[in-house]
Amino acid sequence: MTETLETYTVTKAVPTETAPARKRAVGAGVLAAELRVAVMRTSRRLRVEAATREISPAQCAVLAGILNGSLTVGELAEREQVQAPSMTRIVNGLTAAGYVTREENPLDKRQVLVKITVEGADTLRRDRFKRTQWLAKRVAALSAEQRATLREAAAILAEISSQ
């Protein structure tokens, strides 16, 4: 991998509470690798913490996608970057569980719209609450400076992920 010439300062926490954090300049590739690992581990941990037998992470993503309005299976597949047959299987599971309904698309009678039910919205809210509570507990234990850094990082990560 070719490393860019730009460098970034990364703060590495030292295991002891009294030792100051170490700072070192790293290239974009190194920082990207560290971020990838941290984001993936955090994401995995959030999935584990919210794990229920109610819904899978893929089903949760679909429910979140239709919380504010109905979408077609094709639109959901595009949004979640999966093939239409895979999305159909996910929607079938959600329909069987009573979390979504299918309705005729008034703009195109050949298509159906997937709409979240009250039970689906409640399930999504419980799932999100569990994940947020787990993360909030850890964030509350951080210093004010660390929380400010995380706030900035969250905004940057949101910007990166929308590109």
Kinemage of the C-alpha trace (Angstrom):
@kinemage 1
@onewidth
@group {chain A} dominant
@subgroup {mainchain}
@vectorlist {calphas} color= white
{ca met a 1} P 0.000 0.000 0.000
{ca thr a 2} L 1.280 3.454 -0.887
{ca glu a 3} L 1.272 5.836 2.042
{ca thr a 4} L 0.295 9.454 1.428
{ca leu a 5} L 2.683 12.207 2.419
{ca glu a 6} L 0.162 13.779 4.761
{ca thr a 7} L 0.474 12.907 8.419
{ca tyr a 8} L -2.018 12.991 11.240
{ca thr a 9} L -1.547 13.064 14.973
{ca val a 10} L -3.124 10.096 16.706
{ca thr a 11} L -3.524 9.942 20.458
{ca lys a 12} L -2.862 6.466 21.851
{ca ala a 13} L -4.121 5.830 25.355
{ca val a 14} L -1.635 4.339 27.773
{ca pro a 15} L -3.010 1.571 30.032
{ca thr a 16} L -2.395 3.468 33.262
{ca glu a 17} L -4.645 6.242 34.501
{ca thr a 18} L -1.803 8.555 35.518
{ca ala a 19} L 0.325 8.322 32.377
{ca pro a 20} L -0.386 10.943 29.708
{ca ala a 21} L -1.560 9.846 26.292
{ca arg a 22} L 1.155 9.392 23.666
{ca lys a 23} L 0.953 11.308 20.426
{ca arg a 24} L 2.567 10.252 17.198
{ca ala a 25} L 2.338 11.357 13.603
{ca val a 26} L 0.995 8.711 11.229
{ca gly a 27} L 0.145 8.566 7.550
{ca ala a 28} L -3.410 8.439 6.244
{ca gly a 29} L -3.141 4.694 5.591
{ca val a 30} L -2.120 3.902 9.160
{ca leu a 31} L -4.829 6.126 10.594
{ca ala a 32} L -7.394 4.559 8.254
{ca ala a 33} L -6.387 1.077 9.431
{ca glu a 34} L -6.639 2.072 13.098
{ca leu a 35} L -10.041 3.688 12.526
{ca arg a 36} L -11.297 0.653 10.594
{ca val a 37} L -10.383 -1.677 13.439
{ca ala a 38} L -11.859 0.604 16.114
{ca val a 39} L -15.099 1.166 14.187
{ca met a 40} L -15.518 -2.537 13.395
{ca arg a 41} L -14.887 -3.598 17.000
{ca thr a 42} L -17.303 -0.979 18.302
{ca ser a 43} L -19.915 -1.981 15.747
{ca arg a 44} L -19.520 -5.659 16.611
{ca arg a 45} L -19.802 -4.901 20.324
{ca leu a 46} L -22.930 -2.803 19.805
{ca arg a 47} L -24.499 -5.673 17.853
{ca val a 48} L -23.648 -8.103 20.648
{ca glu a 49} L -24.993 -5.799 23.347
{ca ala a 50} L -28.302 -5.345 21.553
{ca ala a 51} L -28.527 -8.953 20.436
{ca thr a 52} L -31.962 -10.369 20.920
{ca arg a 53} L -33.787 -13.180 19.308
{ca glu a 54} L -36.248 -10.601 17.985
{ca ile a 55} L -34.423 -9.158 14.974
{ca ser a 56} L -31.108 -9.497 13.157
{ca pro a 57} L -28.851 -6.523 12.364
{ca ala a 58} L -30.033 -6.658 8.730
{ca gln a 59} L -33.663 -6.591 9.832
{ca cys a 60} L -32.895 -3.700 12.177
{ca ala a 61} L -31.365 -1.756 9.274
{ca val a 62} L -34.475 -2.331 7.157
{ca leu a 63} L -36.791 -1.209 9.949
{ca ala a 64} L -34.678 1.916 10.399
{ca gly a 65} L -34.876 2.578 6.668
{ca ile a 66} L -38.671 2.609 6.660
{ca leu a 67} L -39.282 4.209 10.031
{ca asn a 68} L -40.121 7.555 8.416
{ca gly a 69} L -41.789 6.264 5.274
{ca ser a 70} L -42.462 3.255 3.098
{ca leu a 71} L -40.031 2.061 0.435
{ca thr a 72} L -40.104 -0.606 -2.251
{ca val a 73} L -38.040 -3.773 -1.862
{ca gly a 74} L -35.780 -2.487 -4.648
{ca glu a 75} L -35.245 0.831 -2.873
{ca leu a 76} L -34.451 -0.990 0.364
{ca ala a 77} L -31.993 -3.268 -1.444
{ca glu a 78} L -30.240 -0.265 -2.974
{ca arg a 79} L -30.178 1.561 0.369
{ca glu a 80} L -28.644 -1.438 2.161
{ca gln a 81} L -26.424 -2.362 -0.798
{ca val a 82} L -27.731 -5.921 -1.158
{ca gln a 83} L -29.324 -7.808 -4.031
{ca ala a 84} L -33.113 -7.675 -4.374
{ca pro a 85} L -33.560 -11.432 -3.613
{ca ser a 86} L -31.645 -10.984 -0.344
{ca met a 87} L -33.818 -8.020 0.597
{ca thr a 88} L -36.934 -10.016 -0.272
{ca arg a 89} L -35.848 -12.697 2.235
{ca ile a 90} L -35.274 -10.068 4.929
{ca val a 91} L -38.662 -8.443 4.254
{ca asn a 92} L -40.363 -11.862 4.253
{ca gly a 93} L -38.958 -12.516 7.752
{ca leu a 94} L -40.082 -9.108 8.983
{ca thr a 95} L -43.539 -9.640 7.483
{ca ala a 96} L -43.879 -13.064 9.118
{ca ala a 97} L -42.914 -11.532 12.484
{ca gly a 98} L -45.490 -8.760 12.082
{ca tyr a 99} L -42.882 -5.978 11.953
{ca val a 100} L -43.762 -4.794 8.433
{ca thr a 101} L -46.649 -4.933 6.006
{ca arg a 102} L -46.713 -4.820 2.239
{ca glu a 103} L -48.984 -2.337 0.506
{ca glu a 104} L -49.712 -1.632 -3.118
{ca asn a 105} L -47.637 1.220 -4.533
{ca pro a 106} L -50.148 3.879 -5.664
{ca leu a 107} L -47.633 5.187 -8.223
{ca asp a 108} L -46.844 1.789 -9.758
{ca lys a 109} L -49.323 -1.042 -9.254
{ca arg a 110} L -46.626 -3.604 -10.159
{ca gln a 111} L -44.655 -2.742 -7.035
{ca val a 112} L -45.360 -3.056 -3.344
{ca leu a 113} L -44.287 -0.709 -0.594
{ca val a 114} L -42.874 -2.062 2.649
{ca lys a 115} L -44.313 -0.237 5.660
{ca ile a 116} L -43.261 -0.565 9.300
{ca thr a 117} L -45.907 -1.623 11.824
{ca val a 118} L -46.327 -0.303 15.351
{ca glu a 119} L -44.770 -3.532 16.637
{ca gly a 120} L -41.843 -3.108 14.230
{ca ala a 121} L -41.266 0.484 15.342
{ca asp a 122} L -41.397 -0.548 19.002
{ca thr a 123} L -38.902 -3.355 18.374
{ca leu a 124} L -36.553 -0.965 16.580
{ca arg a 125} L -36.792 1.562 19.426
{ca arg a 126} L -35.951 -1.141 22.018
{ca asp a 127} L -32.970 -2.266 19.963
{ca arg a 128} L -31.670 1.279 19.549
{ca phe a 129} L -32.220 2.024 23.237
{ca lys a 130} L -30.159 -0.993 24.321
{ca arg a 131} L -27.289 -0.028 22.033
{ca thr a 132} L -27.382 3.616 23.102
{ca gln a 133} L -27.489 2.703 26.796
{ca trp a 134} L -24.441 0.457 26.470
{ca leu a 135} L -22.472 3.161 24.661
{ca ala a 136} L -23.688 5.994 26.925
{ca lys a 137} L -22.409 4.138 29.976
{ca arg a 138} L -18.918 3.970 28.469
{ca val a 139} L -18.975 7.566 27.201
{ca ala a 140} L -20.040 8.817 30.648
{ca ala a 141} L -16.864 7.308 32.115
{ca leu a 142} L -14.655 9.402 29.807
{ca ser a 143} L -13.161 12.775 30.617
{ca ala a 144} L -14.758 15.932 29.236
{ca glu a 145} L -11.841 16.273 26.814
{ca gln a 146} L -12.292 12.705 25.555
{ca arg a 147} L -16.032 13.265 25.086
{ca ala a 148} L -15.316 16.441 23.108
{ca thr a 149} L -12.870 14.512 20.923
{ca leu a 150} L -15.467 11.793 20.339
{ca arg a 151} L -18.066 14.414 19.402
{ca glu a 152} L -15.700 15.804 16.761
{ca ala a 153} L -14.811 12.298 15.565
{ca ala a 154} L -18.493 11.366 15.285
{ca ala a 155} L -19.136 14.358 13.028
{ca ile a 156} L -16.130 13.530 10.874
{ca leu a 157} L -17.093 9.861 10.594
{ca ala a 158} L -20.659 10.813 9.639
{ca glu a 159} L -19.262 13.066 6.908
{ca ile a 160} L -16.905 10.363 5.630
{ca ser a 161} L -19.647 7.740 5.550
{ca ser a 162} L -21.963 9.983 3.526
{ca gln a 163} L -19.425 10.470 0.701
